[in-house]
Amino acid sequence: MSQKRLIAMILVAIAILVCSSVLLPATDKSMSTKTYNIKFFQPTLVGTTMLPAGNYRVSHEMQGTTHIMLFKQVGSSTEVKVKCNLVPLTQKASQDEQRFNENAQKQQVLVEMTFRGETFTHVFEP
């Protein structure tokens, strides 16, 4: 193999590594250090777990390539981990938002959460 060809292959490999790191911003380690406060005014189904009404500290963590939201009730040992998908936003969120649905049992279900300053929203699977 010629030296020029070897250099070209190395440059292509470097370009692929750089592009893959740019295209995967959701795995940014700084995300796992952020915590947020949220208040549920009524019992709320998050993933498959019913959380009692109350104040929660919410953080994001990675388990391999899986995105996890951790809900820890303030003043309680209640702690729930829920898988989420990150959906990119066209611009940084200007405010915190939570979106809910009501299921067939008339329970409030958390569907999405967006936090001010982030460039994605957290979408929960039922």
C-alpha beads as a LAMMPS data file, in Angstrom:
LAMMPS data file: protein, C-alpha beads

126 atoms
125 bonds

1 atom types
1 bond types

-500.0 500.0 xlo xhi
-500.0 500.0 ylo yhi
-500.0 500.0 zlo zhi

Masses

1 110.0

Atoms # bond

1 1 1 0.000 0.000 0.000
2 1 1 1.382 3.387 -0.943
3 1 1 2.079 6.046 1.661
4 1 1 -0.400 8.446 0.001
5 1 1 -3.162 5.853 0.169
6 1 1 -2.421 5.131 3.842
7 1 1 -2.544 8.847 4.687
8 1 1 -5.844 9.189 2.791
9 1 1 -7.366 6.267 4.762
10 1 1 -6.233 7.770 8.062
11 1 1 -7.745 11.146 7.138
12 1 1 -11.061 9.487 6.207
13 1 1 -11.096 7.626 9.541
14 1 1 -10.460 10.869 11.441
15 1 1 -13.219 12.617 9.487
16 1 1 -15.673 9.831 10.352
17 1 1 -14.806 10.087 14.059
18 1 1 -15.239 13.862 14.045
19 1 1 -18.567 13.679 12.194
20 1 1 -19.955 10.993 14.489
21 1 1 -19.124 13.057 17.575
22 1 1 -20.872 16.088 16.052
23 1 1 -23.959 14.104 15.061
24 1 1 -24.427 12.632 18.530
25 1 1 -24.714 15.667 20.829
26 1 1 -27.315 13.918 22.985
27 1 1 -24.592 11.798 24.555
28 1 1 -22.805 14.889 25.893
29 1 1 -21.500 14.053 29.365
30 1 1 -22.423 17.521 30.629
31 1 1 -26.078 16.523 30.354
32 1 1 -25.691 13.985 33.153
33 1 1 -24.624 16.690 35.616
34 1 1 -27.757 18.804 35.202
35 1 1 -30.621 18.488 37.657
36 1 1 -34.052 20.054 37.467
37 1 1 -37.006 20.569 39.775
38 1 1 -40.506 19.551 38.810
39 1 1 -43.776 19.448 40.724
40 1 1 -46.618 17.039 40.024
41 1 1 -49.907 18.395 41.367
42 1 1 -51.560 14.991 41.112
43 1 1 -50.337 11.401 40.871
44 1 1 -48.601 11.007 37.520
45 1 1 -47.711 7.955 35.481
46 1 1 -44.110 8.192 34.269
47 1 1 -43.187 5.260 32.058
48 1 1 -44.822 2.342 33.873
49 1 1 -44.559 3.830 37.389
50 1 1 -47.199 5.931 39.146
51 1 1 -45.463 8.745 41.045
52 1 1 -47.334 10.417 43.903
53 1 1 -48.021 14.144 43.704
54 1 1 -45.099 16.159 45.002
55 1 1 -41.784 17.827 44.258
56 1 1 -39.077 15.932 42.383
57 1 1 -35.424 16.416 41.468
58 1 1 -34.923 15.174 37.928
59 1 1 -31.597 14.272 36.384
60 1 1 -30.498 12.691 33.147
61 1 1 -28.047 9.827 32.918
62 1 1 -26.708 7.520 30.271
63 1 1 -26.633 3.747 30.501
64 1 1 -24.557 2.885 27.468
65 1 1 -26.468 4.530 24.627
66 1 1 -29.773 4.507 26.549
67 1 1 -31.074 7.819 27.897
68 1 1 -32.534 7.595 31.410
69 1 1 -34.399 10.209 33.458
70 1 1 -34.138 9.780 37.225
71 1 1 -37.050 11.146 39.301
72 1 1 -36.262 11.470 43.029
73 1 1 -39.047 12.726 45.265
74 1 1 -37.881 15.508 47.590
75 1 1 -38.008 14.387 51.243
76 1 1 -38.685 10.759 50.320
77 1 1 -36.813 7.665 49.264
78 1 1 -39.000 7.383 46.160
79 1 1 -36.723 7.175 43.139
80 1 1 -37.718 6.070 39.645
81 1 1 -35.671 5.591 36.475
82 1 1 -37.457 5.930 33.141
83 1 1 -36.122 5.523 29.600
84 1 1 -36.533 8.525 27.350
85 1 1 -35.849 9.481 23.772
86 1 1 -34.237 12.805 22.982
87 1 1 -35.903 14.753 20.184
88 1 1 -33.936 17.738 18.846
89 1 1 -35.511 21.202 18.946
90 1 1 -34.950 23.827 16.253
91 1 1 -33.683 26.262 18.912
92 1 1 -32.966 26.354 22.641
93 1 1 -36.082 26.014 24.786
94 1 1 -37.118 29.352 26.265
95 1 1 -38.970 27.785 29.226
96 1 1 -39.572 24.554 31.104
97 1 1 -42.533 22.574 29.796
98 1 1 -44.228 19.302 30.602
99 1 1 -46.841 17.665 28.385
100 1 1 -49.348 15.182 29.711
101 1 1 -52.002 12.844 28.325
102 1 1 -54.793 11.029 30.085
103 1 1 -54.955 7.260 29.690
104 1 1 -58.033 5.002 29.623
105 1 1 -57.920 4.743 33.447
106 1 1 -58.163 8.574 33.658
107 1 1 -54.578 8.785 34.985
108 1 1 -52.283 11.691 34.170
109 1 1 -49.402 10.403 32.015
110 1 1 -46.171 12.363 31.498
111 1 1 -45.423 12.304 27.756
112 1 1 -42.670 14.915 27.287
113 1 1 -40.461 17.255 29.294
114 1 1 -38.438 20.176 28.002
115 1 1 -36.082 22.258 30.114
116 1 1 -35.160 25.877 29.455
117 1 1 -31.867 26.259 27.633
118 1 1 -31.760 22.721 26.238
119 1 1 -31.827 21.933 22.526
120 1 1 -33.924 18.778 22.822
121 1 1 -37.029 17.475 24.530
122 1 1 -37.308 14.264 26.566
123 1 1 -40.035 11.974 25.184
124 1 1 -41.248 9.045 27.286
125 1 1 -42.520 5.767 25.914
126 1 1 -45.779 4.429 27.332

Bonds

1 1 1 2
2 1 2 3
3 1 3 4
4 1 4 5
5 1 5 6
6 1 6 7
7 1 7 8
8 1 8 9
9 1 9 10
10 1 10 11
11 1 11 12
12 1 12 13
13 1 13 14
14 1 14 15
15 1 15 16
16 1 16 17
17 1 17 18
18 1 18 19
19 1 19 20
20 1 20 21
21 1 21 22
22 1 22 23
23 1 23 24
24 1 24 25
25 1 25 26
26 1 26 27
27 1 27 28
28 1 28 29
29 1 29 30
30 1 30 31
31 1 31 32
32 1 32 33
33 1 33 34
34 1 34 35
35 1 35 36
36 1 36 37
37 1 37 38
38 1 38 39
39 1 39 40
40 1 40 41
41 1 41 42
42 1 42 43
43 1 43 44
44 1 44 45
45 1 45 46
46 1 46 47
47 1 47 48
48 1 48 49
49 1 49 50
50 1 50 51
51 1 51 52
52 1 52 53
53 1 53 54
54 1 54 55
55 1 55 56
56 1 56 57
57 1 57 58
58 1 58 59
59 1 59 60
60 1 60 61
61 1 61 62
62 1 62 63
63 1 63 64
64 1 64 65
65 1 65 66
66 1 66 67
67 1 67 68
68 1 68 69
69 1 69 70
70 1 70 71
71 1 71 72
72 1 72 73
73 1 73 74
74 1 74 75
75 1 75 76
76 1 76 77
77 1 77 78
78 1 78 79
79 1 79 80
80 1 80 81
81 1 81 82
82 1 82 83
83 1 83 84
84 1 84 85
85 1 85 86
86 1 86 87
87 1 87 88
88 1 88 89
89 1 89 90
90 1 90 91
91 1 91 92
92 1 92 93
93 1 93 94
94 1 94 95
95 1 95 96
96 1 96 97
97 1 97 98
98 1 98 99
99 1 99 100
100 1 100 101
101 1 101 102
102 1 102 103
103 1 103 104
104 1 104 105
105 1 105 106
106 1 106 107
107 1 107 108
108 1 108 109
109 1 109 110
110 1 110 111
111 1 111 112
112 1 112 113
113 1 113 114
114 1 114 115
115 1 115 116
116 1 116 117
117 1 117 118
118 1 118 119
119 1 119 120
120 1 120 121
121 1 121 122
122 1 122 123
123 1 123 124
124 1 124 125
125 1 125 126
